[in-house]
Amino acid sequence: MFRIVQIDHVVLRVKNLQLMLDFYQQVVGCTLERQETDLGLYQLRAGLSLIDLVPVNQPLGQQGGEAPGIEGHNMDHLCLRIEPFDPQALQLYFQHQGVTAGPVESRYGAEGQGPSIYIQDPEGNTIEIKGPPYSIT
């Protein structure tokens, strides 16, 4: 039949496009790969995957109804697998970026149990920053 290889992309409906572009490029390290301004689609490269930003006041975003808010998000969280995962360096980095990072905790992901940190983007979407799985010795 078929098998899933990886997450291809995640779509976030956003209220403030520039603020979100700045966050995902400057804080998270994505690059703007493609934009279709007539539709309201801005695609950011995140490793092998894409994060699509769709402003709620543009054609694609208007199709989704009301804008996300404090009590109503369009998703629970997205998880970005990173390397290297240096907890102290990550905490300092996010602090310097003005981003509150949660504690490093062990969580299960696609590769198994490993460390991760939760942060939030400017519109309240939760992002899990995930390290490699713990090695079994």
C-alpha positions as CSV (number, residue, x, y, z in Angstrom):
1,M,0.0,0.0,0.0
2,F,2.2,2.9,1.3
3,R,4.4,4.0,4.2
4,I,4.9,7.4,5.7
5,V,8.4,8.7,5.3
6,Q,8.3,12.0,7.2
7,I,6.2,15.0,7.9
8,D,6.1,17.0,4.7
9,H,4.7,20.3,6.1
10,V,2.7,22.0,8.8
11,V,0.3,24.9,8.1
12,L,-0.2,27.7,10.6
13,R,-2.9,30.2,10.2
14,V,-1.4,33.5,11.4
15,K,-2.6,37.0,12.4
16,N,0.7,38.9,12.1
17,L,2.6,37.6,9.1
18,Q,5.8,39.7,9.5
19,L,6.1,38.9,13.2
20,M,5.7,35.2,12.5
21,L,8.2,35.3,9.5
22,D,10.7,37.1,11.7
23,F,10.3,34.5,14.6
24,Y,10.6,31.4,12.4
25,Q,13.5,32.8,10.4
26,Q,15.5,34.7,13.1
27,V,14.8,32.6,16.2
28,V,14.1,29.1,14.9
29,G,16.4,29.3,11.8
30,C,14.0,28.5,9.0
31,T,14.5,30.1,5.6
32,L,11.8,31.6,3.4
33,E,11.7,29.2,0.4
34,R,8.6,30.2,-1.5
35,Q,5.8,32.6,-1.4
36,E,2.5,33.0,-3.3
37,T,1.4,36.4,-2.2
38,D,-1.8,36.3,-4.3
39,L,-3.0,33.3,-2.3
40,G,-1.4,34.3,1.0
41,L,1.0,31.4,1.3
42,Y,4.5,31.7,2.8
43,Q,6.6,28.5,2.9
44,L,9.6,28.2,5.2
45,R,12.2,25.5,5.0
46,A,12.6,23.5,8.2
47,G,15.2,20.8,7.5
48,L,13.5,18.3,5.2
49,S,10.0,19.7,5.9
50,L,8.2,23.0,5.4
51,I,6.3,25.3,7.8
52,D,3.6,27.1,5.9
53,L,2.3,30.5,7.2
54,V,-1.2,31.4,5.9
55,P,-2.4,34.9,7.1
56,V,-6.0,34.8,8.2
57,N,-6.8,38.0,6.2
58,Q,-5.6,36.6,2.9
59,P,-7.4,34.2,0.5
60,L,-6.2,30.8,1.9
61,G,-6.4,32.0,5.5
62,Q,-10.0,33.3,5.0
63,Q,-11.1,29.7,4.1
64,G,-10.3,28.6,7.7
65,G,-12.8,30.8,9.6
66,E,-11.9,32.8,12.6
67,A,-8.3,33.5,13.5
68,P,-6.6,31.4,16.2
69,G,-6.6,32.9,19.7
70,I,-5.6,32.3,23.3
71,E,-8.3,29.7,23.8
72,G,-8.5,28.4,20.2
73,H,-5.5,27.2,18.4
74,N,-5.3,25.4,15.0
75,M,-3.0,22.8,16.3
76,D,-1.5,21.5,19.6
77,H,2.2,21.8,18.7
78,L,4.8,21.1,16.1
79,C,8.1,19.3,16.8
80,L,11.4,20.3,15.2
81,R,14.2,17.7,15.6
82,I,17.5,19.6,15.9
83,E,21.2,18.8,16.3
84,P,23.2,19.4,18.3
85,F,21.0,19.5,21.4
86,D,22.9,21.4,24.1
87,P,20.3,22.2,26.8
88,Q,22.3,25.0,28.5
89,A,23.2,26.6,25.1
90,L,19.5,26.4,24.0
91,Q,18.2,27.9,27.2
92,L,20.7,30.8,26.8
93,Y,19.9,31.2,23.1
94,F,16.2,31.4,23.7
95,Q,16.6,33.8,26.7
96,H,18.7,36.1,24.5
97,Q,15.9,36.0,21.8
98,G,13.3,37.0,24.4
99,V,11.7,33.6,24.2
100,T,10.7,31.7,27.4
101,A,11.8,28.1,27.1
102,G,10.4,25.3,29.3
103,P,12.5,22.8,31.2
104,V,14.4,20.1,29.4
105,E,12.3,16.9,29.7
106,S,12.5,13.4,28.3
107,R,9.8,12.9,25.7
108,Y,9.0,10.2,23.2
109,G,9.3,11.1,19.5
110,A,9.7,9.5,16.1
111,E,13.2,8.3,16.9
112,G,12.4,7.2,20.5
113,Q,12.9,8.7,24.0
114,G,15.0,11.9,24.1
115,P,15.4,15.4,25.4
116,S,13.1,18.3,24.3
117,I,12.2,21.8,25.2
118,Y,8.9,23.6,24.6
119,I,8.8,27.2,23.4
120,Q,6.0,29.4,21.9
121,D,5.9,31.5,18.8
122,P,4.6,35.1,19.0
123,E,1.0,33.9,18.3
124,G,1.0,31.2,21.0
125,N,1.7,28.1,19.0
126,T,3.8,25.6,20.9
127,I,7.0,24.3,19.3
128,E,8.8,21.3,20.7
129,I,12.6,21.5,20.1
130,K,13.7,17.9,20.1
131,G,17.1,16.3,20.4
132,P,18.3,12.9,19.4
133,P,17.1,9.8,21.2
134,Y,19.1,8.6,24.2
135,S,21.6,6.0,23.3
136,I,21.2,2.6,24.9
137,T,24.5,1.3,26.3
